[in-house]
Amino acid sequence: MRRIRVILTIAAGVALALALSAQQGVEIETAPVKWRDVVVSDGEALFAELCAVCHGTDGKGAGPAAPALAVPTPNLTTLALSYDGVFPAAEVEKAISRRRSLLAHGTLEMPIWGRELEDVRPDFKPSRREAFASLRIHNLTAYLETLQVPAH
């Protein structure tokens, strides 16, 4: 009896899969996912959403908003070169988390998105929001490390 149920379940699954694949021309409307709604944040996606407008999609400082800034946007691909070939992850995390003031960012708030990186999930408890913000900052920092040009 159990064997028959398993066979029927598999057959029903196969039939459903075939029926779904046979449907052609059916469009499913999807809404774009907002970065605020993502539970686990990918560093590359965060960079594209938050940083590329000033720093450029390649991190070299030529984003569309860069000309409007009072201070030139730095090339983020050469951070390791400034630290004898070692990526300064701790310093980058401090800059992103606003624990270190950057002249180009004016106050401790980065322009345009300010506290958005940390204040993503108001439904989370404060300690969980802080942990989530730390994860996002870590992922963003790890992505920036992948952009580094090799030392010659």
N, C-alpha and C positions, 0 to 999 in steps of 0.2 A: 504494500500500500504506500509506504513512504517513497519507494522508488518511483512509483507512478506520479506522485505529487511533484517530485523533483523534475521528472521528464516533462510534465505539463507546465511547470513554472518556466523551464528553459524554453519550451516551445512557444509559450506566450510572450516571453521576452524577445525571441527571434522574430515572431510575427509583428510585434510592436515596432521593433527596429526596422523591419522591412517596410512597414506601412509609413513610418516617418521618413525614411529615405526616398520613398516613392513620391512623396509630395514635392512638387516642383513649383517654383514661382511664389511660394508662400514667404512673405517678408515678415520678420519679427522686428517690431520697433523696440529699440533699446535706447535708454537715456545714457549719455556719457557719465562715467563715474567721476565724481568730484573728488579731488585729493582729500578733502575734509572727511569724506565718507569711507575711505579706505582704512581697514583695521591694521594691516601690516603695510608699512610704507617702504616702497622701493627707493633707494637712493637716487637712481637715475631719473625716475619719475618725479621725485621731489625737486631735483635740480631743474628739470625741464619746466616744471610748474612755477617754481619760486625764484630761481636764480638766473635762468637763461635770459630773462628780459634785460638784465644789466650785464651779466658776465658772458653772454653769448652761448649758443648751444654747444660750442666746443670748449667753453671755459676760458677762452683767450681774451675776453674783455670787450668784445665788439657786439654786445647785445643791442637791440633797437632803442633801449632807453639810455644807453651809455653816453651818448652825446649831450644829454640833458643834465648830467651830473656835474657838480662843481669840481670834483676830483676824478681824474681818470680811473676807469675801472681796471683793476689789476688782472694780469694773466694768471689764472688759477692753475695752469698746467705746469708752472715753473716753481711752485712752492717748495718742492723738495730740493731744487737746485740752490735755493736760498739757505737751506739748512744742511749743507754739505752732502746732498744726495739722499737725506733721510726725510721722509714725509713727516711734517710736524702735526700729527693727528691731534694731540692734546691742544695745541694752539688753534687749530682749525675749529675744533669743537667749542673752544671758548668763544671764538669769534661768532660762530653760528648761534650759540646759546645766549649770546649777549652778555657773557661774563667778562668780555674784553672789548673795550671800545675801539672801533675802527674809524679813522678820520673820514673815510669815504662814506661811512654810514651815518655820520653826524653824531647823534646821540647813541645810546646803547640799543636803540631800535633800528633795525635795518629798514630802509625806506620801502614803501609799497606794502609789504606784508607784515611787518612788525611782529606782534605776538602770535600771529596766525600759526606758526610752527608748533607752538606749545598749547594754544587754546583750541585744540581741534575737537575734542570730545567733552562737551560740558556735562554729558551724562555720566562720565567716569568720576570716581572719587578722586580727590586731589592727588593722592599718592599714586594712583594708577595713571592719571594724566601726566604726572611727572615722569613716570617710568616710560610711558608711551612717547613722550617728547624726547627722552634720552635715546630711545630706540631709533626714532626718526633722525635725530642729529647724528647718531653713530652711523646709520645707513648712508646718510648724505656725505659724511666725512669719508667713509669707505669708498663711495663712488668717486669723490674728488681724488682720492689716492690713485684710482685707475686712470685718471686723466694725465698723470705726471709724465713729462718727457724724460727719457732716460738721460742719466749723466754721461757725458762723453769721456 
